[in-house]
Amino acid sequence: MLRSFWRTVDRFSLQHFKHIINELRGIKVVDKFNREAVVDILQSIVEIVSYGDKHDPSIFECFMELQVLAEFVRLLKISRNPRIQAAVLQYLSIMIQNLQSEQAIYYCFSNGYINSIITHEYEFHAGDLALYYVSFLRTVSGKLSKDTVCLLVKTQEDAVTSFPLYTEAIRFAHHGEKMIQTAIRSLTLSIYNVSDDMVYRFLMTPPTSEYFSDLFLKLREECVHLDTTICSLRYVFSDTKC
C-alpha cells in the first residue's frame, strides 16, 4: 500500500528513490515470502537510475553516495535463489545498457562491484541463469573503453594478473546453447577492440591464451564435419564415393 502511494505521487523523485533504497537495505533474508517484493524493488531502482542518468543528476549522485551497487552484491550473497540472482543480473544489465553518462559508467565499474558480481558463485544448473549471466557480461563488455578497462583488471608491476570479465566469459565459449556461444564471441571481440597492450599480453599468456587453441580445435572439428557432410552428399547425388 505504501509503495503504491509513493508511485502515485512521483515514482521518479529523489525522495522516492531514497525510500526504495531504504527498503532494499532493510532486506536481511530472501525467501518465498518476499522474493517478489525484492524483484519489484530491483526493478524500481533500475528504472529510477536510468531516468536520473538522463534527467536528474541528483538521483545518480544519491546512487553513488549510498553505494547501491554494494547492496546488489549483498543481495546476491544473502540469497541462493536463482530467481533473485537472475533478477539482479537482468536489471543490472538493463541499467548499465541504458547509462549514457561517462561518469555513471566509470562509477559502476569502480570499487570492484562488477567483478564481485562476475565472480559470485552462481547455480547455473537452475533454469536460464546462465543466459542472464552471459547477457550481463556482454552488456559490461559493450561499455568497455581504454579508460574503463583498467577498472576491471588487477595489475602487478605493469602486468595484468586478473581479468574476470574475460576469464569467466570464455568458460561458456563452448556452451550447448548457441545463443550463449554467440554472446561470448561478441564479448571477446569487444574486449579485443579496446586495444590495450597490457590486456593483450594477458590474453596471450597461458592459461588464458588456451582459449585460442580451443577455438582453433573447435574450428578444425567443424571443418572436418563440413567436409564429411559434403562427401556424403556428393555420394548420394552422384553415386560416387568421395
Secondary structure, DSSP 8 states (H G I E B T S, - for coil): -HHHHHHHHHTTSHHHHHHHHHHHHT-----TTTHHHHHHHHHHHHHHHHHHHHH-HHHHHHHHHTTHHHHHHHHHHH---HHHHHHHHHHHHHHHHH---HHHHHHHHSTTHHHHHHHS---TTSTTHHHHHHHHHHHHHHT--TTTGGGG-EESSSSEEE-HHHHHHGGGTT-S-HHHHHHHHHHHHHHHTT--HHHHHHHTSTTTTHHHHHHHHHHHHHHHHHHHHHHHHHHHHH----
